Amino acid sequence: MNTKGLIGIVLLFVTTQAFAAVGDYKETVCTAEYFTANNCSACFEGTALTSGDQVNGLYDTWTNKNANEQLIYKDEQTLPEMVSLSTGTVFTANPLDPTAFWKYGTQVIWTDSATGTGKQEFMLDAGKSVKFLEADLGASYSLVSTDKAEGEIVGVLKLPISYHNVDADGNEGGKETHIECVSYTAKITATAAVPVEIVEPTVPVPEKMTTVKTGPESLILMTLALLIAAGFIVVRNRKA
């Protein structure tokens, strides 16, 4: 058996186990308020979830630790549920109908009760284990959104099982209910910083007030000016 993600709960009369494909579960005490408020019998720490994450691949195994049989009635069972722990936390189940989400294991064969009550029952021998419940193929819980901060509990998955112990004389005891709980925490995805482009201001280049002309017309004018100046000098020398 693949033990990755396997939860083992050892009790005096009954042991249940749950598996989630999203990660390994660690057993913890049931003293937290979100566990006591849900009447949890055995508690585990699930994985951290961010919006859009799914919890799938779930199943629940029933193990009879008694020296005698244990009896389960089908009409006494309550299917698992994911409980949100704040109004801003939203989980969705796919499929929505829990009777379509969960199915009984192939080894759980219901028979009519010998008591003639019309109930359907399943008897588990001492020391035996059976996969009692499992999520249907593709069934999953998804965290849609949450207002919880990083590391805070967003939800608790409750997996209940009701059973009757049978004594050595074949007498059936009263109904007992065991609720296994798995808590899930919030994981906030960091938003990547958008790089800011710094644009340097463009300094306009001032236009020149005057432009020196160096074309042929300018050269002719300069030559004429020199000739006129030379003419004045010659005239002045003759007068002298």
Secondary structure, 3 states (H helix, E strand, C coil): CCCCCECCCCCCCEEEEEECCCCCCEEECCCCHHHHCCCCCEEEEEEEECCCCEEECCEEEEEECCCCCEEEEHHHCCCCEEEECCCCCEEEEECCCHHHHEEECCCCCCEECCCCCCCEEEEECCCCEEEEEEECCCCEEEEEECCCCCCCEEEEEEEEEEEEEECCCCCEEEEEEEEEEEEEEECCCCCCCCCCCCCCCCCCCCCCCCCCCCCHHHHHHHHHHHHHHHHHHHHHHHHC
